[in-house]
Amino acid sequence: MAPPAQSQRSPSPSQPSGKGEVSDLKMQLRQLAGSRAPGTDDSKRDLFKKVISYMTVGIDVSSVFSEMVMCSATSDIVLKKMCYLYVGNYAKYNPDLALLTINFLQRDCKDEDPMIRGLALRSLCSLRVPNLVEYLVGPLGAGLKDGNSYVRMVAAVGVLKLYHISASTCLDADFPALLKHLMLNDPDAQVVANCLSALQEIWGLEASTSEEAVREREALISKPIIYFLLNRIKEFSEWAQCTILELVSKYAPPDSNEIFDIMNLLEDRLQHANGAVVLATIKLFLQLTLSMTDVHQQVYERIKAPLLTLVSSGSQEQSYAVLSHLHLLVMRAPMLFASDYKHFYCQYNEPFYVKKLKLEMLTAYAANVDIPIARESIRAVGKIALQQYDVNAIVDRLLQFLEMEKDYVTAETLVLVKDLLRKYPQWSHDCIAVIGNISSNNVQEPKAKAALIWMLGEYAQDMQDAPYALEGLIEDWEDETSPEVRLHLLTAVMKCFFRRPPETQKALGAALAAGLADMHQDVHDRALFYYRLLQHSVSVANSVVNPVKQAVSVFADTQSSEIKDRIFDEFNSLSVLYQKPSYMFTDKEHQGPYAFSEELGHLSIGAEPAAAAAAADVDHIQANDGDLLLTTTEKEESRAHDSDYSLSQLSVQQPTSTIDDIFGLGLSVAPAPPPLKLNAKPVLDPATFQQKWRQLPVAVSQEGSISPQGVAALTSSLEPLLRHMQAHHINCIASGGKSPNFKFFFFAQKASDSSNFLVECIINSSTCKAQIKIKADDQTTSQPFFSLFQSALSNFGIIAS
């Protein structure tokens, strides 16, 4: 429990309105401290309840500490419990007050009542004050030898608490040896389980510095101890059984006979009512038989019934956990549950997260009133089609979805139809007949609109109104906020032009003009690329934009087989629920010295790096972007002839810097967007960086892929990347992490007004992904800066081109 803070809330009837009432409590407790009159304990209870209730709502009642300790001299166990709760809450944050509790806690550790002895020992070990560890050794030693199992159970956990307060004191007192003796000889199963847990944690932490600890840790997974625990496993609680099964999973039997012995011994654990015990047993069975292919398959068949039973019984949370493990097993053995698909039907009263998980295993329904479920249903239908099941029936169902006239259904279906056409182009005639009736004005989601535009360009010859639909979208160019849509629109117009030139000539000219004037760097660059491609050779442009395509056989999976195997190795853990290995969501152990959080409050920011050496003038190159339109012309100055673009010949003779030279439209090329220039020597102290990072909203959030060269460079050293970014006027103010996770905080400043750009860049070399977040004083310049930042990373090889 955290230390109680001073309450800022207005007084209520259940809490004191000022210091006066706390003073009254103090006075009443003092009066009762030495009283032995009848009914004293009842009066103490009422006062103790008030103190605990005030403490619980955040009112500082530490001033009655002495009185509470004096009143604890009673045999009433309820009063003892409330007093221990109070003492444990305040003592660890007030060492001076903690000293007052030592005497009465040590006295209670010798009480005749074993319950009071155990509670007192637990409270004594929970003080967690380093200066008082000397007072713990004696009571803990006595507790480990106590005649009552409850006291021994508390003492075993107390040893672990002492280790975390002062490891040297714990080891010097030889407590681990006492725990081991107790584990092997104590008749109480819970005492054995607590000793085992304490020893595992102590030797696990000590193993990095002590060879003896390594030997002791390995001794815990030796055959005698493993068999000793397995033979008593039915005596243990569910929690203790899971601990033992996890320990056994680390044991490597020398032969198959021993494997079968262990599995036969644990066979009945598969029928246990507790889901955690069942999953722990399944994990052990799967690991034991990994090298025995036939037996491993039999294990899959054997564990099917217990898992399906757990899904249909128990809480929704348990169903979700078990379903997550079933999903993992289905990916490894797809036909395992082929005859049990009805168990994965969605039920009306199930929460969203359970339905979503079932839909990933079985397609359900798309007309659900719950929009997220409807979306997941449509995606499930598409996934089945892409896995080459009954494509005929599924395409018909998807086309029916398009006729439902629901925006979210249409949007999800368009994205799936695009992928289906890429894999099954023979279905284009049936799909296009329906797609042609969809108005682009009724599609608002960027991915869906991009999919529709892709189909308009790819099948322009089969869709009568394709050029006019694209022309209408180009007219709304300024209102389109998604760069993805604008990029698809440029490509689609180019494709349509080569298939239906007369009808698309005007639309292509307008699209190139709008693209060259676009503030988004990727859109501008693609328009410029298409423009120069047409200048160079129309036939080459046609072969680039409309190459001979082959049907997509396999779509890239979002998870590599390596990651799936890593998740399988972490069976019966949160990795299965999160569908990612543990290193992707844990902080300190796997992600280096810095906590990768949104806030910088706990990040230790190092000194500002030194000024970068002189570097290539990237800004100058970008500033002359508009002049690059003349490059091809200058190369062809030796040509004496001058003619316009001819639609009949589909060739360019002598292009100039205006689009009307190509298309005769009288439109001038809009100048390239003004480049963003950065201050070559930006200055920003860490405190200001932290303050701005907390205050500013995220302006840009993107994820990119890392090239193999970038991964290799990061693995060797971070310094080359930092120097490279400095050369682009982007300085690193903090960096950290270790493979596979690296984190950087960069900053830059605009040259004209010194407004700041702040960047968080998280790079995972294992998944080859980079996550970038940008915050800016001037939000309007965040996208141009992102383009500069992305370009700098691309040049280094971090972002794969």
ZAMARGU-4260 file (C-alpha; in steps of 0.2 Angstrom, whole numbers, plus 5000, padded with zeros to 4 digits):
<rodrens>
0) 5000/5000/5000 | 5007/5017/4995 | 5010/5030/5009 | 4994/5040/5012 | 4994/5057/5005
5) 4986/5072/5012 | 4968/5073/5007 | 4962/5087/4996 | 4944/5082/4996 | 4930/5091/5004
10) 4925/5083/5021 | 4912/5071/5022 | 4902/5062/5036 | 4914/5047/5035 | 4930/5057/5037
15) 4937/5070/5048 | 4935/5088/5043 | 4952/5094/5051 | 4966/5089/5063 | 4954/5090/5078
20) 4945/5074/5074 | 4962/5065/5072 | 4967/5073/5089 | 4951/5066/5097 | 4955/5048/5090
25) 4973/5050/5097 | 4966/5055/5114 | 4953/5041/5115 | 4966/5028/5110 | 4978/5034/5123
30) 4965/5032/5137 | 4961/5014/5131 | 4979/5009/5130 | 4982/5004/5148 | 4963/5000/5152
35) 4958/4982/5157 | 4940/4986/5160 | 4926/4975/5152 | 4922/4980/5135 | 4939/4989/5131
40) 4942/4978/5116 | 4926/4982/5109 | 4929/5001/5111 | 4947/4998/5103 | 4939/4989/5088
45) 4928/5004/5084 | 4942/5016/5086 | 4954/5005/5075 | 4940/5004/5062 | 4940/5022/5061
50) 4958/5024/5060 | 4959/5011/5046 | 4945/5019/5036 | 4953/5036/5037 | 4969/5028/5031
55) 4961/5019/5017 | 4953/5035/5010 | 4970/5044/5010 | 4970/5054/5027 | 4986/5055/5036
60) 4984/5047/5053 | 5002/5043/5056 | 5001/5055/5072 | 4992/5041/5081 | 5006/5028/5078
65) 5012/5027/5096 | 4994/5025/5103 | 4990/5011/5090 | 5006/5002/5096 | 5002/5003/5114
70) 4984/4997/5111 | 4991/4982/5102 | 4994/4973/5119 | 4979/4962/5118 | 4974/4944/5114
75) 4961/4949/5102 | 4966/4943/5085 | 4955/4955/5075 | 4963/4970/5084 | 4980/4962/5080
80) 4976/4961/5062 | 4971/4979/5061 | 4986/4985/5070 | 4998/4975/5059 | 4989/4983/5044
85) 4991/5000/5051 | 5009/4997/5056 | 5014/4990/5039 | 5007/5004/5030 | 5017/5018/5039
90) 5032/5010/5046 | 5041/5006/5029 | 5040/5025/5025 | 5044/5031/5042 | 5060/5022/5049
95) 5059/5031/5065 | 5041/5025/5068 | 5046/5007/5062 | 5058/5006/5077 | 5044/5008/5089
100) 5036/4992/5082 | 5050/4981/5083 | 5048/4976/5102 | 5029/4972/5101 | 5031/4963/5085
105) 5046/4952/5092 | 5035/4949/5107 | 5020/4944/5097 | 5032/4932/5087 | 5033/4922/5103
110) 5014/4922/5107 | 5006/4906/5112 | 4993/4908/5098 | 5001/4902/5081 | 4990/4913/5071
115) 4997/4928/5081 | 5015/4922/5079 | 5013/4920/5060 | 5004/4937/5058 | 5017/4946/5068
120) 5032/4938/5058 | 5023/4942/5042 | 5022/4960/5048 | 5039/4961/5054 | 5046/4955/5037
125) 5035/4967/5028 | 5043/4983/5036 | 5056/4982/5023 | 5068/4994/5032 | 5086/4990/5029
130) 5092/4997/5045 | 5081/4984/5055 | 5086/4968/5046 | 5096/4963/5061 | 5080/4961/5071
135) 5073/4949/5057 | 5086/4935/5058 | 5081/4928/5075 | 5062/4928/5073 | 5064/4920/5055
140) 5076/4907/5062 | 5063/4902/5075 | 5049/4903/5063 | 5057/4890/5051 | 5058/4878/5066
145) 5041/4882/5073 | 5029/4868/5077 | 5015/4876/5068 | 5014/4874/5049 | 5006/4891/5046
150) 5021/4900/5055 | 5034/4890/5045 | 5024/4894/5029 | 5025/4913/5033 | 5044/4911/5038
155) 5048/4903/5021 | 5041/4918/5012 | 5049/4930/5025 | 5066/4923/5020 | 5063/4929/5003
160) 5058/4946/5009 | 5074/4947/5019 | 5084/4942/5004 | 5077/4957/4994 | 5080/4969/5008
165) 5098/4963/5012 | 5104/4948/5002 | 5121/4947/5012 | 5111/4945/5028 | 5100/4931/5021
170) 5115/4921/5014 | 5126/4924/5030 | 5112/4917/5041 | 5112/4901/5030 | 5093/4903/5027
175) 5094/4895/5009 | 5101/4879/5017 | 5087/4879/5030 | 5074/4881/5016 | 5081/4867/5007
180) 5080/4855/5022 | 5062/4861/5026 | 5057/4858/5007 | 5063/4840/5008 | 5057/4835/5025
185) 5042/4846/5030 | 5026/4836/5030 | 5015/4851/5025 | 5013/4853/5006 | 5011/4872/5007
190) 5027/4874/5017 | 5036/4864/5004 | 5029/4875/4990 | 5034/4891/4998 | 5052/4885/5001
195) 5053/4879/4983 | 5047/4896/4977 | 5059/4906/4988 | 5074/4895/4983 | 5070/4897/4965
200) 5070/4915/4966 | 5085/4917/4977 | 5096/4905/4967 | 5090/4912/4951 | 5096/4930/4956
205) 5112/4924/4964 | 5117/4913/4949 | 5124/4928/4939 | 5137/4930/4952 | 5140/4914/4961
210) 5145/4897/4955 | 5137/4889/4970 | 5121/4897/4966 | 5121/4889/4949 | 5124/4872/4956
215) 5110/4874/4969 | 5098/4880/4955 | 5103/4865/4944 | 5100/4854/4960 | 5082/4860/4960
220) 5079/4851/4944 | 5088/4835/4948 | 5079/4819/4946 | 5077/4815/4965 | 5069/4832/4969
225) 5058/4831/4953 | 5051/4814/4958 | 5049/4819/4976 | 5038/4834/4971 | 5029/4824/4957
230) 5024/4810/4969 | 5016/4823/4981 | 5008/4834/4968 | 4991/4830/4973 | 4994/4837/4990
235) 4998/4854/4984 | 4986/4869/4981 | 4983/4874/4963 | 4996/4888/4964 | 5009/4876/4970
240) 5005/4863/4957 | 5008/4876/4943 | 5025/4880/4952 | 5030/4862/4952 | 5024/4859/4934
245) 5034/4874/4928 | 5050/4867/4937 | 5047/4850/4929 | 5046/4858/4912 | 5065/4863/4914
250) 5070/4845/4918 | 5077/4835/4903 | 5073/4816/4905 | 5087/4805/4899 | 5076/4793/4889
255) 5058/4790/4883 | 5054/4778/4897 | 5056/4792/4910 | 5046/4804/4899 | 5031/4791/4899
260) 5033/4789/4917 | 5031/4807/4920 | 5016/4809/4908 | 5007/4794/4916 | 5010/4801/4933
265) 5002/4818/4928 | 4988/4811/4917 | 4975/4815/4929 | 4980/4833/4930 | 4972/4836/4913
270) 4955/4833/4921 | 4959/4846/4935 | 4945/4859/4938 | 4958/4873/4938 | 4962/4880/4921
275) 4980/4885/4926 | 4984/4867/4931 | 4978/4860/4915 | 4988/4873/4904 | 5003/4870/4914
280) 5002/4851/4912 | 4999/4853/4893 | 5014/4864/4891 | 5024/4850/4900 | 5017/4837/4889
285) 5021/4846/4873 | 5039/4851/4878 | 5043/4833/4884 | 5037/4826/4867 | 5045/4839/4855
290) 5058/4826/4849 | 5045/4812/4847 | 5034/4816/4832 | 5022/4802/4834 | 5019/4804/4852
295) 5018/4823/4850 | 5004/4821/4838 | 4995/4809/4851 | 4997/4823/4864 | 4988/4835/4853
300) 4974/4823/4852 | 4974/4820/4871 | 4974/4838/4876 | 4959/4843/4864 | 4945/4837/4876
305) 4952/4846/4891 | 4954/4862/4882 | 4937/4862/4874 | 4930/4858/4891 | 4938/4873/4899
310) 4932/4884/4885 | 4914/4880/4888 | 4915/4881/4907 | 4921/4894/4919 | 4922/4913/4917
315) 4924/4923/4901 | 4941/4928/4905 | 4946/4909/4907 | 4938/4906/4890 | 4948/4919/4882
320) 4964/4913/4890 | 4961/4895/4884 | 4955/4901/4867 | 4971/4910/4865 | 4981/4894/4868
325) 4969/4884/4856 | 4972/4897/4843 | 4991/4895/4845 | 4989/4876/4844 | 4978/4877/4828
330) 4991/4887/4819 | 5003/4873/4822 | 4991/4859/4819 | 4977/4866/4808 | 4967/4850/4806
335) 4967/4846/4825 | 4950/4854/4828 | 4943/4851/4811 | 4928/4841/4818 | 4925/4852/4833
340) 4922/4868/4824 | 4905/4871/4833 | 4914/4874/4849 | 4920/4891/4841 | 4903/4897/4837
345) 4900/4915/4844 | 4887/4916/4858 | 4876/4931/4860 | 4882/4935/4878 | 4900/4933/4875
350) 4911/4949/4877 | 4919/4957/4862 | 4937/4950/4865 | 4931/4932/4865 | 4920/4934/4849
355) 4935/4942/4840 | 4946/4928/4845 | 4934/4915/4839 | 4932/4924/4823 | 4950/4922/4820
360) 4947/4903/4821 | 4930/4902/4812 | 4920/4914/4801 | 4904/4918/4810 | 4893/4932/4804
365) 4895/4949/4795 | 4878/4958/4798 | 4881/4959/4817 | 4875/4975/4825 | 4892/4977/4834
370) 4902/4985/4821 | 4919/4979/4827 | 4913/4961/4827 | 4905/4964/4809 | 4922/4970/4803
375) 4931/4955/4811 | 4918/4943/4803 | 4921/4950/4786 | 4940/4949/4788 | 4938/4931/4794
380) 4928/4927/4778 | 4942/4934/4767 | 4956/4925/4777 | 4947/4908/4773 | 4946/4913/4754
385) 4965/4917/4754 | 4968/4900/4761 | 4961/4892/4746 | 4945/4884/4753 | 4928/4886/4744
390) 4932/4902/4735 | 4917/4901/4724 | 4905/4902/4738 | 4915/4915/4748 | 4917/4927/4733
395) 4898/4926/4731 | 4896/4930/4750 | 4908/4945/4749 | 4899/4952/4734 | 4883/4951/4744
400) 4891/4961/4758 | 4894/4975/4745 | 4875/4976/4742 | 4871/4978/4761 | 4874/4997/4759
405) 4882/4998/4776 | 4898/5009/4775 | 4909/4999/4787 | 4904/4983/4778 | 4907/4990/4761
410) 4924/4997/4767 | 4930/4980/4774 | 4924/4971/4759 | 4933/4982/4746 | 4949/4979/4755
415) 4946/4960/4754 | 4940/4960/4736 | 4956/4969/4731 | 4967/4955/4739 | 4956/4942/4731
420) 4958/4949/4714 | 4977/4949/4716 | 4976/4930/4721 | 4962/4925/4709 | 4962/4937/4694
425) 4949/4925/4685 | 4936/4932/4697 | 4938/4950/4690 | 4923/4949/4679 | 4911/4945/4692
430) 4918/4957/4705 | 4920/4972/4693 | 4902/4970/4689 | 4897/4974/4707 | 4912/4986/4711
435) 4907/4997/4696 | 4891/5002/4704 | 4899/5008/4720 | 4901/5027/4721 | 4918/5034/4727
440) 4908/5047/4737 | 4901/5033/4748 | 4918/5026/4753 | 4927/5037/4766 | 4939/5025/4775
445) 4957/5028/4767 | 4961/5009/4765 | 4944/5006/4757 | 4945/5021/4745 | 4963/5016/4740
450) 4957/4998/4736 | 4943/5005/4726 | 4955/5016/4716 | 4967/5002/4713 | 4953/4992/4705
455) 4948/5007/4695 | 4965/5008/4688 | 4969/4989/4686 | 4953/4985/4677 | 4950/5002/4668
460) 4946/4993/4652 | 4932/4983/4660 | 4924/4997/4670 | 4915/5009/4658 | 4915/5024/4670
465) 4933/5021/4677 | 4941/5037/4669 | 4927/5048/4674 | 4927/5041/4692 | 4945/5045/4693
470) 4943/5062/4686 | 4930/5066/4700 | 4942/5060/4713 | 4956/5071/4706 | 4944/5086/4707
475) 4943/5083/4726 | 4962/5081/4728 | 4963/5096/4740 | 4950/5088/4751 | 4958/5071/4752
480) 4968/5070/4768 | 4976/5053/4766 | 4993/5052/4757 | 4989/5033/4754 | 4974/5038/4744
485) 4983/5051/4734 | 4997/5039/4730 | 4985/5026/4724 | 4976/5039/4713 | 4992/5044/4704
490) 4996/5026/4700 | 4978/5022/4695 | 4977/5037/4683 | 4993/5032/4675 | 4987/5014/4672
495) 4970/5020/4665 | 4979/5032/4653 | 4988/5018/4645 | 4972/5008/4643 | 4961/5022/4638
500) 4971/5037/4633 | 4959/5049/4625 | 4947/5049/4640 | 4961/5050/4653 | 4972/5063/4646
505) 4965/5078/4655 | 4964/5068/4671 | 4982/5063/4671 | 4988/5081/4668 | 4978/5087/4682
510) 4984/5073/4694 | 5002/5076/4690 | 5000/5095/4693 | 4991/5091/4709 | 5005/5079/4714
515) 5019/5090/4710 | 5011/5103/4721 | 5007/5091/4735 | 5015/5095/4752 | 5018/5077/4756
520) 5035/5071/4751 | 5030/5054/4745 | 5016/5060/4734 | 5027/5074/4727 | 5041/5062/4723
525) 5029/5049/4714 | 5021/5063/4703 | 5039/5069/4699 | 5044/5051/4695 | 5029/5048/4683
530) 5032/5065/4675 | 5051/5061/4671 | 5046/5043/4666 | 5034/5050/4653 | 5048/5062/4647
535) 5060/5048/4645 | 5050/5035/4636 | 5031/5032/4636 | 5034/5014/4631 | 5045/5012/4646
540) 5033/5021/4657 | 5019/5008/4651 | 5030/4993/4655 | 5034/5001/4673 | 5016/5005/4677
545) 5007/4990/4669 | 5019/4976/4670 | 5014/4958/4667 | 5008/4952/4683 | 5007/4935/4691
550) 4994/4930/4703 | 4999/4931/4722 | 5001/4914/4728 | 5005/4918/4747 | 5002/4934/4756
555) 5016/4939/4769 | 5011/4933/4786 | 5011/4946/4800 | 5021/4934/4811 | 5037/4925/4805
560) 5039/4907/4809 | 5053/4912/4821 | 5041/4923/4832 | 5028/4909/4832 | 5040/4897/4838
565) 5046/4909/4851 | 5028/4911/4857 | 5025/4892/4857 | 5041/4891/4868 | 5032/4903/4880
570) 5016/4892/4881 | 5005/4895/4897 | 5011/4914/4898 | 5005/4931/4893 | 5014/4929/4877
575) 5001/4918/4870 | 4987/4931/4875 | 4997/4945/4868 | 5002/4935/4852 | 5020/4941/4854
580) 5036/4935/4863 | 5038/4942/4880 | 5053/4953/4875 | 5041/4963/4865 | 5031/4969/4880
585) 5043/4968/4895 | 5053/4983/4899 | 5069/4982/4911 | 5075/4964/4907 | 5073/4964/4889
590) 5073/4982/4883 | 5089/4989/4891 | 5091/5002/4904 | 5077/5014/4899 | 5059/5011/4902
595) 5051/5013/4884 | 5036/5024/4889 | 5027/5038/4882 | 5033/5050/4895 | 5051/5054/4898
600) 5049/5057/4917 | 5059/5041/4922 | 5071/5043/4907 | 5089/5048/4912 | 5094/5060/4898
605) 5112/5061/4894 | 5122/5076/4889 | 5119/5084/4873 | 5130/5077/4859 | 5144/5088/4852
610) 5141/5098/4836 | 5142/5088/4821 | 5155/5089/4808 | 5152/5098/4791 | 5140/5087/4781
615) 5133/5087/4764 | 5120/5101/4761 | 5104/5090/4760 | 5093/5105/4762 | 5102/5113/4747
620) 5098/5098/4736 | 5080/5098/4742 | 5078/5117/4739 | 5083/5114/4721 | 5069/5101/4719
625) 5059/5112/4707 | 5074/5114/4695 | 5075/5096/4693 | 5061/5096/4681 | 5073/5104/4668
630) 5086/5090/4670 | 5080/5079/4655 | 5078/5095/4644 | 5096/5100/4647 | 5101/5083/4642
635) 5092/5085/4625 | 5097/5103/4621 | 5107/5096/4606 | 5090/5091/4598 | 5085/5104/4586
640) 5067/5098/4584 | 5053/5104/4595 | 5036/5095/4595 | 5022/5092/4607 | 5017/5076/4615
645) 5008/5065/4603 | 4994/5053/4609 | 4995/5043/4593 | 5013/5040/4594 | 5014/5039/4613
650) 5031/5046/4614 | 5039/5062/4621 | 5051/5072/4609 | 5057/5087/4619 | 5048/5090/4636
655) 5049/5106/4645 | 5045/5112/4662 | 5026/5114/4659 | 5013/5100/4659 | 5004/5108/4644
660) 5019/5104/4633 | 5014/5086/4636 | 4995/5086/4636 | 4991/5103/4628 | 4981/5108/4643
665) 4988/5126/4647 | 4992/5121/4665 | 5009/5126/4672 | 5018/5115/4683 | 5015/5120/4701
670) 5032/5123/4710 | 5038/5110/4722 | 5033/5113/4740 | 5045/5124/4749 | 5058/5114/4757
675) 5060/5113/4776 | 5077/5120/4781 | 5084/5115/4798 | 5096/5124/4810 | 5113/5117/4807
680) 5117/5120/4826 | 5101/5117/4836 | 5102/5119/4855 | 5090/5111/4867 | 5093/5106/4885
685) 5086/5090/4892 | 5074/5098/4904 | 5066/5108/4891 | 5065/5093/4880 | 5056/5083/4894
690) 5044/5097/4897 | 5039/5099/4878 | 5038/5080/4876 | 5025/5079/4890 | 5015/5094/4883
695) 5015/5092/4864 | 5003/5080/4856 | 5009/5067/4844 | 5009/5075/4826 | 5016/5060/4816
700) 5016/5042/4821 | 5023/5029/4808 | 5031/5012/4807 | 5044/5007/4794 | 5054/4992/4790
705) 5073/4990/4793 | 5085/4985/4780 | 5098/4971/4784 | 5112/4984/4782 | 5103/4995/4796
710) 5101/4980/4807 | 5120/4976/4805 | 5125/4994/4808 | 5115/4995/4824 | 5121/4979/4831
715) 5139/4984/4830 | 5138/5002/4837 | 5126/5016/4839 | 5138/5030/4836 | 5138/5030/4816
720) 5119/5032/4816 | 5120/5047/4829 | 5134/5055/4818 | 5124/5052/4802 | 5109/5061/4809
725) 5119/5075/4816 | 5126/5078/4798 | 5107/5080/4793 | 5105/5093/4807 | 5095/5081/4818
730) 5104/5079/4835 | 5102/5064/4848 | 5098/5070/4865 | 5096/5053/4873 | 5098/5035/4867
735) 5099/5018/4875 | 5094/4999/4875 | 5102/4984/4869 | 5099/4971/4856 | 5085/4968/4849
740) 5078/4984/4856 | 5085/5002/4854 | 5077/5019/4858 | 5082/5036/4853 | 5076/5053/4856
745) 5081/5066/4843 | 5078/5085/4841 | 5080/5097/4827 | 5075/5116/4825 | 5068/5125/4810
750) 5081/5137/4803 | 5069/5152/4801 | 5060/5153/4818 | 5069/5140/4829 | 5053/5130/4832
755) 5057/5113/4839 | 5054/5095/4832 | 5055/5081/4845 | 5057/5063/4839 | 5055/5046/4848
760) 5062/5032/4837 | 5060/5014/4844 | 5070/5001/4834 | 5068/4982/4835 | 5081/4973/4826
765) 5073/4956/4829 | 5057/4961/4820 | 5065/4973/4808 | 5053/4987/4813 | 5056/5005/4817
770) 5042/5015/4826 | 5043/5034/4824 | 5034/5047/4834 | 5036/5066/4830 | 5030/5081/4840
775) 5032/5099/4834 | 5030/5116/4840 | 5022/5120/4823 | 5011/5106/4818 | 5010/5112/4800
780) 5028/5107/4797 | 5028/5090/4806 | 5025/5081/4789 | 5039/5089/4780 | 5050/5086/4794
785) 5045/5068/4795 | 5050/5066/4776 | 5067/5074/4780 | 5069/5062/4795 | 5063/5047/4785
790) 5075/5052/4771 | 5090/5053/4783 | 5086/5036/4791 | 5084/5028/4773 | 5101/5035/4768
795) 5109/5026/4783 | 5099/5010/4779 | 5087/5010/4794 | 5071/5012/4784 | 5072/5000/4770
800) 5069/5008/4753
</rodrens>
